[in-house]
Every structure is written in structure tokens, then in C-alpha cells.
Amino acid sequence: MTYGADRTHVLPPQPDLSLARDCEQCLGWGTVVTRDGDHELCHTCQDTPGDDGGTAHYDL
């Protein structure tokens, strides 16, 4: 039997708190919790231009 740290544990993403300061979506945390219980960066305040993987975002 082997002992040690569980390698399946994933650290939450590291948000830029200066961007999250006044965000109403994440309340200043910079991350949100998904329905599956995972932490992900807030799409409202943490998205940066060029970080969308080639998809376009439009404000209507």
C-alpha cells in the first residue's frame, strides 16, 4: 500500500482580486462555485480579451 498526498485534489483557480473587487456576480471573490461543486473563475470579472479560446462575446 502506498501513502501520500491525493493527486486527484485540484486547487481552485487563482483570480485577480483587483478585478473582482466590485463584482456583483462573485461578490469580490473572483471565483464562483458550479453546480458540480467545482470552483471556476468568475466569467463576469475575470475574463480577459484573448482568453476566450477563439469564441466571440457580444454585448447586446
C-alpha positions in Angstrom: 0.0 0.0 0.0 1.2 3.5 -0.8 0.7 6.6 1.3 1.0 10.3 0.4 -0.9 13.2 -1.0 -4.0 12.5 -3.0 -3.1 13.6 -6.6 -6.8 13.9 -7.6 -7.2 17.1 -5.4 -7.3 20.1 -7.6 -6.5 23.6 -6.3 -9.1 26.3 -7.1 -8.1 28.8 -9.8 -6.2 31.9 -8.7 -8.3 35.0 -9.5 -7.1 38.6 -9.9 -8.8 40.2 -6.8 -8.3 43.7 -8.1 -10.6 42.8 -11.0 -13.1 41.2 -8.6 -13.3 44.0 -6.1 -16.7 45.4 -7.2 -18.1 42.4 -9.0 -21.7 41.6 -8.1 -21.6 38.1 -9.6 -18.8 36.7 -7.4 -19.1 39.3 -4.6 -15.4 40.1 -4.8 -14.1 36.6 -4.6 -13.1 36.2 -8.2 -14.4 32.6 -8.4 -17.8 31.0 -8.5 -18.9 27.5 -7.5 -20.5 25.4 -10.2 -23.5 23.0 -9.7 -20.9 20.2 -9.5 -19.2 21.9 -6.6 -16.1 23.0 -8.6 -14.6 26.4 -8.4 -14.0 28.3 -11.6 -13.1 31.9 -12.4 -15.9 34.4 -12.5 -17.0 34.9 -16.1 -18.1 38.5 -15.3 -14.9 40.0 -13.9 -12.1 37.5 -14.7 -12.5 37.1 -18.5 -9.7 38.9 -20.3 -9.6 39.7 -24.1 -7.9 36.9 -26.0 -8.6 34.3 -23.2 -11.8 33.0 -24.7 -10.3 30.4 -26.9 -11.4 32.0 -30.2 -15.1 32.5 -29.3 -16.6 35.9 -29.7 -18.5 37.7 -27.0 -21.1 40.3 -28.0 -22.8 42.8 -25.7 -26.3 43.4 -26.9 
